[in-house]
């Protein structure tokens, strides 16, 4: 019954990865610095601040990207 069970293809960038690609180099650096500092920027807080600036994302996809558990790192 499960002979053909295979993991999904995860070669597509996640939402956070697509947001990163949409930014200029300066903003990418600022966002990467925030992603690298979860003690300063909790996922919920960072997601809220990004959304307030027109970059719609929730803490779930942000957290997956931060933990390198998304398609960007597969």
Jmol script that loads the backbone (N, CA, C; Angstrom):
load data "model"
ATOM      1  N   UNK A   1       0.810  -1.192   0.000  1.00  0.00           N
ATOM      2  CA  UNK A   1       0.000   0.000   0.000  1.00  0.00           C
ATOM      3  C   UNK A   1       0.863   1.271   0.000  1.00  0.00           C
ATOM      4  N   UNK A   2       1.973   1.306   0.730  1.00  0.00           N
ATOM      5  CA  UNK A   2       2.800   2.507   0.826  1.00  0.00           C
ATOM      6  C   UNK A   2       4.117   2.388   0.066  1.00  0.00           C
ATOM      7  N   UNK A   3       4.181   1.473  -0.876  1.00  0.00           N
ATOM      8  CA  UNK A   3       5.426   1.233  -1.607  1.00  0.00           C
ATOM      9  C   UNK A   3       5.956   2.477  -2.327  1.00  0.00           C
ATOM     10  N   UNK A   4       5.067   3.323  -2.787  1.00  0.00           N
ATOM     11  CA  UNK A   4       5.491   4.500  -3.550  1.00  0.00           C
ATOM     12  C   UNK A   4       5.555   5.772  -2.703  1.00  0.00           C
ATOM     13  N   UNK A   5       5.585   5.629  -1.386  1.00  0.00           N
ATOM     14  CA  UNK A   5       5.648   6.777  -0.483  1.00  0.00           C
ATOM     15  C   UNK A   5       7.030   7.422  -0.558  1.00  0.00           C
ATOM     16  N   UNK A   6       7.057   8.675  -0.992  1.00  0.00           N
ATOM     17  CA  UNK A   6       8.317   9.421  -1.091  1.00  0.00           C
ATOM     18  C   UNK A   6       8.111  10.806  -0.490  1.00  0.00           C
ATOM     19  N   UNK A   7       9.174  11.391   0.028  1.00  0.00           N
ATOM     20  CA  UNK A   7       9.021  12.736   0.605  1.00  0.00           C
ATOM     21  C   UNK A   7       8.707  13.765  -0.483  1.00  0.00           C
ATOM     22  N   UNK A   8       8.027  14.844  -0.107  1.00  0.00           N
ATOM     23  CA  UNK A   8       7.701  15.881  -1.097  1.00  0.00           C
ATOM     24  C   UNK A   8       8.960  16.601  -1.578  1.00  0.00           C
ATOM     25  N   UNK A   9       8.877  17.126  -2.782  1.00  0.00           N
ATOM     26  CA  UNK A   9       9.973  17.910  -3.352  1.00  0.00           C
ATOM     27  C   UNK A   9      10.019  19.257  -2.646  1.00  0.00           C
ATOM     28  N   UNK A  10      11.141  19.576  -2.042  1.00  0.00           N
ATOM     29  CA  UNK A  10      11.270  20.836  -1.301  1.00  0.00           C
ATOM     30  C   UNK A  10      12.366  21.706  -1.904  1.00  0.00           C
ATOM     31  N   UNK A  11      12.323  21.879  -3.194  1.00  0.00           N
ATOM     32  CA  UNK A  11      13.339  22.705  -3.846  1.00  0.00           C
ATOM     33  C   UNK A  11      12.880  24.150  -4.007  1.00  0.00           C
ATOM     34  N   UNK A  12      11.635  24.419  -3.721  1.00  0.00           N
ATOM     35  CA  UNK A  12      11.098  25.763  -3.838  1.00  0.00           C
ATOM     36  C   UNK A  12      11.386  26.550  -2.562  1.00  0.00           C
ATOM     37  N   UNK A  13      11.733  27.798  -2.712  1.00  0.00           N
ATOM     38  CA  UNK A  13      11.994  28.654  -1.550  1.00  0.00           C
ATOM     39  C   UNK A  13      10.712  28.857  -0.748  1.00  0.00           C
ATOM     40  N   UNK A  14      10.869  28.973   0.554  1.00  0.00           N
ATOM     41  CA  UNK A  14       9.725  29.240   1.429  1.00  0.00           C
ATOM     42  C   UNK A  14       9.347  30.720   1.334  1.00  0.00           C
ATOM     43  N   UNK A  15       8.295  31.086   2.032  1.00  0.00           N
ATOM     44  CA  UNK A  15       7.838  32.480   1.988  1.00  0.00           C
ATOM     45  C   UNK A  15       8.908  33.439   2.504  1.00  0.00           C
ATOM     46  N   UNK A  16       9.596  33.062   3.579  1.00  0.00           N
ATOM     47  CA  UNK A  16      10.646  33.934   4.114  1.00  0.00           C
ATOM     48  C   UNK A  16      11.780  34.069   3.101  1.00  0.00           C
ATOM     49  N   UNK A  17      12.136  32.990   2.430  1.00  0.00           N
ATOM     50  CA  UNK A  17      13.174  33.036   1.401  1.00  0.00           C
ATOM     51  C   UNK A  17      12.785  33.932   0.241  1.00  0.00           C
ATOM     52  N   UNK A  18      11.507  33.869  -0.140  1.00  0.00           N
ATOM     53  CA  UNK A  18      11.037  34.728  -1.232  1.00  0.00           C
ATOM     54  C   UNK A  18      11.023  36.194  -0.808  1.00  0.00           C
ATOM     55  N   UNK A  19      10.684  36.451   0.446  1.00  0.00           N
ATOM     56  CA  UNK A  19      10.741  37.826   0.950  1.00  0.00           C
ATOM     57  C   UNK A  19      12.179  38.325   0.927  1.00  0.00           C
ATOM     58  N   UNK A  20      13.109  37.496   1.395  1.00  0.00           N
ATOM     59  CA  UNK A  20      14.527  37.880   1.396  1.00  0.00           C
ATOM     60  C   UNK A  20      14.988  38.239  -0.018  1.00  0.00           C
ATOM     61  N   UNK A  21      14.601  37.413  -1.001  1.00  0.00           N
ATOM     62  CA  UNK A  21      15.007  37.674  -2.389  1.00  0.00           C
ATOM     63  C   UNK A  21      14.434  38.981  -2.928  1.00  0.00           C
ATOM     64  N   UNK A  22      13.295  39.402  -2.392  1.00  0.00           N
ATOM     65  CA  UNK A  22      12.642  40.607  -2.903  1.00  0.00           C
ATOM     66  C   UNK A  22      13.281  41.899  -2.375  1.00  0.00           C
ATOM     67  N   UNK A  23      14.136  41.772  -1.369  1.00  0.00           N
ATOM     68  CA  UNK A  23      14.741  42.943  -0.739  1.00  0.00           C
ATOM     69  C   UNK A  23      16.068  43.323  -1.388  1.00  0.00           C
ATOM     70  N   UNK A  24      16.446  44.579  -1.257  1.00  0.00           N
ATOM     71  CA  UNK A  24      17.769  44.983  -1.723  1.00  0.00           C
ATOM     72  C   UNK A  24      18.819  44.470  -0.736  1.00  0.00           C
ATOM     73  N   UNK A  25      20.077  44.563  -1.105  1.00  0.00           N
ATOM     74  CA  UNK A  25      21.163  43.994  -0.298  1.00  0.00           C
ATOM     75  C   UNK A  25      21.188  44.542   1.132  1.00  0.00           C
ATOM     76  N   UNK A  26      20.964  45.838   1.270  1.00  0.00           N
ATOM     77  CA  UNK A  26      20.999  46.452   2.598  1.00  0.00           C
ATOM     78  C   UNK A  26      19.907  45.869   3.490  1.00  0.00           C
ATOM     79  N   UNK A  27      18.679  45.812   2.958  1.00  0.00           N
ATOM     80  CA  UNK A  27      17.567  45.280   3.741  1.00  0.00           C
ATOM     81  C   UNK A  27      17.733  43.781   4.005  1.00  0.00           C
ATOM     82  N   UNK A  28      18.307  43.052   3.060  1.00  0.00           N
ATOM     83  CA  UNK A  28      18.578  41.631   3.291  1.00  0.00           C
ATOM     84  C   UNK A  28      19.517  41.459   4.480  1.00  0.00           C
ATOM     85  N   UNK A  29      20.523  42.282   4.548  1.00  0.00           N
ATOM     86  CA  UNK A  29      21.470  42.228   5.658  1.00  0.00           C
ATOM     87  C   UNK A  29      20.807  42.521   6.996  1.00  0.00           C
ATOM     88  N   UNK A  30      19.947  43.535   7.011  1.00  0.00           N
ATOM     89  CA  UNK A  30      19.239  43.895   8.238  1.00  0.00           C
ATOM     90  C   UNK A  30      18.337  42.745   8.677  1.00  0.00           C
ATOM     91  N   UNK A  31      17.588  42.178   7.727  1.00  0.00           N
ATOM     92  CA  UNK A  31      16.676  41.083   8.064  1.00  0.00           C
ATOM     93  C   UNK A  31      17.452  39.842   8.491  1.00  0.00           C
ATOM     94  N   UNK A  32      18.547  39.536   7.816  1.00  0.00           N
ATOM     95  CA  UNK A  32      19.337  38.363   8.199  1.00  0.00           C
ATOM     96  C   UNK A  32      19.889  38.515   9.612  1.00  0.00           C
ATOM     97  N   UNK A  33      20.299  39.710   9.945  1.00  0.00           N
ATOM     98  CA  UNK A  33      20.800  39.975  11.300  1.00  0.00           C
ATOM     99  C   UNK A  33      19.698  39.733  12.333  1.00  0.00           C
ATOM    100  N   UNK A  34      18.470  40.151  12.026  1.00  0.00           N
ATOM    101  CA  UNK A  34      17.342  39.915  12.930  1.00  0.00           C
ATOM    102  C   UNK A  34      17.028  38.421  13.030  1.00  0.00           C
ATOM    103  N   UNK A  35      17.078  37.720  11.900  1.00  0.00           N
ATOM    104  CA  UNK A  35      16.819  36.278  11.916  1.00  0.00           C
ATOM    105  C   UNK A  35      17.877  35.529  12.720  1.00  0.00           C
ATOM    106  N   UNK A  36      19.089  36.013  12.691  1.00  0.00           N
ATOM    107  CA  UNK A  36      20.193  35.367  13.407  1.00  0.00           C
ATOM    108  C   UNK A  36      20.188  35.647  14.903  1.00  0.00           C
ATOM    109  N   UNK A  37      19.278  36.504  15.375  1.00  0.00           N
ATOM    110  CA  UNK A  37      19.230  36.880  16.787  1.00  0.00           C
ATOM    111  C   UNK A  37      17.865  36.599  17.406  1.00  0.00           C
ATOM    112  N   UNK A  38      17.521  35.309  17.603  1.00  0.00           N
ATOM    113  CA  UNK A  38      16.203  35.006  18.169  1.00  0.00           C
ATOM    114  C   UNK A  38      16.029  35.489  19.605  1.00  0.00           C
ATOM    115  N   UNK A  39      17.131  35.730  20.308  1.00  0.00           N
ATOM    116  CA  UNK A  39      17.018  36.252  21.666  1.00  0.00           C
ATOM    117  C   UNK A  39      16.509  37.687  21.655  1.00  0.00           C
ATOM    118  N   UNK A  40      16.874  38.426  20.631  1.00  0.00           N
ATOM    119  CA  UNK A  40      16.453  39.822  20.494  1.00  0.00           C
ATOM    120  C   UNK A  40      15.124  39.906  19.741  1.00  0.00           C
ATOM    121  N   UNK A  41      14.995  39.107  18.680  1.00  0.00           N
ATOM    122  CA  UNK A  41      13.821  39.134  17.816  1.00  0.00           C
ATOM    123  C   UNK A  41      13.090  37.800  17.876  1.00  0.00           C
ATOM    124  N   UNK A  42      12.124  37.679  18.779  1.00  0.00           N
ATOM    125  CA  UNK A  42      11.272  36.488  18.802  1.00  0.00           C
ATOM    126  C   UNK A  42      10.517  36.408  17.476  1.00  0.00           C
ATOM    127  N   UNK A  43      10.192  35.198  17.041  1.00  0.00           N
ATOM    128  CA  UNK A  43       9.535  35.004  15.739  1.00  0.00           C
ATOM    129  C   UNK A  43       8.238  35.812  15.639  1.00  0.00           C
ATOM    130  N   UNK A  44       7.438  35.794  16.673  1.00  0.00           N
ATOM    131  CA  UNK A  44       6.160  36.515  16.641  1.00  0.00           C
ATOM    132  C   UNK A  44       6.379  38.019  16.516  1.00  0.00           C
ATOM    133  N   UNK A  45       7.325  38.544  17.246  1.00  0.00           N
ATOM    134  CA  UNK A  45       7.619  39.980  17.209  1.00  0.00           C
ATOM    135  C   UNK A  45       8.158  40.391  15.850  1.00  0.00           C
ATOM    136  N   UNK A  46       9.103  39.619  15.330  1.00  0.00           N
ATOM    137  CA  UNK A  46       9.686  39.940  14.024  1.00  0.00           C
ATOM    138  C   UNK A  46       8.636  39.848  12.926  1.00  0.00           C
ATOM    139  N   UNK A  47       7.808  38.805  12.971  1.00  0.00           N
ATOM    140  CA  UNK A  47       6.747  38.660  11.965  1.00  0.00           C
ATOM    141  C   UNK A  47       5.797  39.851  12.005  1.00  0.00           C
ATOM    142  N   UNK A  48       5.443  40.282  13.199  1.00  0.00           N
ATOM    143  CA  UNK A  48       4.536  41.430  13.332  1.00  0.00           C
ATOM    144  C   UNK A  48       5.174  42.700  12.763  1.00  0.00           C
ATOM    145  N   UNK A  49       6.433  42.933  13.077  1.00  0.00           N
ATOM    146  CA  UNK A  49       7.116  44.137  12.585  1.00  0.00           C
ATOM    147  C   UNK A  49       7.275  44.108  11.061  1.00  0.00           C
ATOM    148  N   UNK A  50       7.582  42.942  10.512  1.00  0.00           N
ATOM    149  CA  UNK A  50       7.703  42.831   9.050  1.00  0.00           C
ATOM    150  C   UNK A  50       6.360  43.087   8.382  1.00  0.00           C
ATOM    151  N   UNK A  51       5.296  42.509   8.944  1.00  0.00           N
ATOM    152  CA  UNK A  51       3.957  42.691   8.382  1.00  0.00           C
ATOM    153  C   UNK A  51       3.551  44.165   8.434  1.00  0.00           C
ATOM    154  N   UNK A  52       3.898  44.850   9.512  1.00  0.00           N
ATOM    155  CA  UNK A  52       3.587  46.284   9.620  1.00  0.00           C
ATOM    156  C   UNK A  52       4.316  47.091   8.545  1.00  0.00           C
ATOM    157  N   UNK A  53       5.401  46.533   8.011  1.00  0.00           N
ATOM    158  CA  UNK A  53       6.167  47.220   6.968  1.00  0.00           C
ATOM    159  C   UNK A  53       5.826  46.706   5.571  1.00  0.00           C
ATOM    160  N   UNK A  54       4.726  45.949   5.472  1.00  0.00           N
ATOM    161  CA  UNK A  54       4.246  45.494   4.172  1.00  0.00           C
ATOM    162  C   UNK A  54       4.794  44.154   3.716  1.00  0.00           C
ATOM    163  N   UNK A  55       5.541  43.443   4.566  1.00  0.00           N
ATOM    164  CA  UNK A  55       6.092  42.136   4.227  1.00  0.00           C
ATOM    165  C   UNK A  55       5.311  41.083   5.007  1.00  0.00           C
ATOM    166  N   UNK A  56       4.216  40.642   4.446  1.00  0.00           N
ATOM    167  CA  UNK A  56       3.276  39.772   5.137  1.00  0.00           C
ATOM    168  C   UNK A  56       3.850  38.376   5.372  1.00  0.00           C
ATOM    169  N   UNK A  57       4.062  38.047   6.640  1.00  0.00           N
ATOM    170  CA  UNK A  57       4.546  36.725   7.035  1.00  0.00           C
ATOM    171  C   UNK A  57       4.080  36.456   8.464  1.00  0.00           C
ATOM    172  N   UNK A  58       3.914  35.180   8.776  1.00  0.00           N
ATOM    173  CA  UNK A  58       3.540  34.798  10.136  1.00  0.00           C
ATOM    174  C   UNK A  58       4.731  34.130  10.805  1.00  0.00           C
ATOM    175  N   UNK A  59       4.602  33.907  12.102  1.00  0.00           N
ATOM    176  CA  UNK A  59       5.729  33.351  12.853  1.00  0.00           C
ATOM    177  C   UNK A  59       6.068  31.924  12.451  1.00  0.00           C
ATOM    178  N   UNK A  60       5.097  31.149  11.934  1.00  0.00           N
ATOM    179  CA  UNK A  60       5.358  29.764  11.540  1.00  0.00           C
ATOM    180  C   UNK A  60       6.407  29.644  10.448  1.00  0.00           C
ATOM    181  N   UNK A  61       6.157  30.234   9.263  1.00  0.00           N
ATOM    182  CA  UNK A  61       7.153  30.168   8.192  1.00  0.00           C
ATOM    183  C   UNK A  61       8.471  30.850   8.567  1.00  0.00           C
ATOM    184  N   UNK A  62       8.380  31.920   9.329  1.00  0.00           N
ATOM    185  CA  UNK A  62       9.597  32.611   9.770  1.00  0.00           C
ATOM    186  C   UNK A  62      10.435  31.669  10.643  1.00  0.00           C
ATOM    187  N   UNK A  63       9.781  30.981  11.563  1.00  0.00           N
ATOM    188  CA  UNK A  63      10.486  30.058  12.445  1.00  0.00           C
ATOM    189  C   UNK A  63      11.098  28.887  11.695  1.00  0.00           C
ATOM    190  N   UNK A  64      10.373  28.349  10.723  1.00  0.00           N
ATOM    191  CA  UNK A  64      10.911  27.241   9.923  1.00  0.00           C
ATOM    192  C   UNK A  64      12.157  27.683   9.160  1.00  0.00           C
ATOM    193  N   UNK A  65      12.104  28.871   8.593  1.00  0.00           N
ATOM    194  CA  UNK A  65      13.264  29.390   7.858  1.00  0.00           C
ATOM    195  C   UNK A  65      14.428  29.622   8.819  1.00  0.00           C
ATOM    196  N   UNK A  66      14.139  30.214   9.939  1.00  0.00           N
ATOM    197  CA  UNK A  66      15.165  30.501  10.939  1.00  0.00           C
ATOM    198  C   UNK A  66      15.855  29.212  11.395  1.00  0.00           C
ATOM    199  N   UNK A  67      15.100  28.137  11.521  1.00  0.00           N
ATOM    200  CA  UNK A  67      15.636  26.848  11.950  1.00  0.00           C
ATOM    201  C   UNK A  67      16.176  25.992  10.800  1.00  0.00           C
ATOM    202  N   UNK A  68      16.160  26.582   9.597  1.00  0.00           N
ATOM    203  CA  UNK A  68      16.633  25.897   8.393  1.00  0.00           C
ATOM    204  C   UNK A  68      15.865  24.599   8.150  1.00  0.00           C
ATOM    205  N   UNK A  69      14.550  24.643   8.398  1.00  0.00           N
ATOM    206  CA  UNK A  69      13.680  23.490   8.199  1.00  0.00           C
ATOM    207  C   UNK A  69      12.731  23.695   7.026  1.00  0.00           C
ATOM    208  N   UNK A  70      13.081  24.582   6.128  1.00  0.00           N
ATOM    209  CA  UNK A  70      12.224  24.891   4.990  1.00  0.00           C
ATOM    210  C   UNK A  70      12.904  24.482   3.683  1.00  0.00           C
ATOM    211  N   UNK A  71      12.214  24.703   2.586  1.00  0.00           N
ATOM    212  CA  UNK A  71      12.736  24.362   1.270  1.00  0.00           C
ATOM    213  C   UNK A  71      13.982  25.122   0.858  1.00  0.00           C
ATOM    214  N   UNK A  72      14.255  26.241   1.486  1.00  0.00           N
ATOM    215  CA  UNK A  72      15.457  27.017   1.153  1.00  0.00           C
ATOM    216  C   UNK A  72      16.733  26.270   1.488  1.00  0.00           C
ATOM    217  N   UNK A  73      16.670  25.352   2.432  1.00  0.00           N
ATOM    218  CA  UNK A  73      17.864  24.681   2.920  1.00  0.00           C
ATOM    219  C   UNK A  73      17.877  23.185   2.618  1.00  0.00           C
ATOM    220  N   UNK A  74      17.063  22.748   1.693  1.00  0.00           N
ATOM    221  CA  UNK A  74      17.010  21.322   1.336  1.00  0.00           C
ATOM    222  C   UNK A  74      17.737  21.068   0.067  1.00  0.00           C
TER     223      UNK A  74
END
end "model"
wireframe off; spacefill off
backbone 0.3
color backbone group
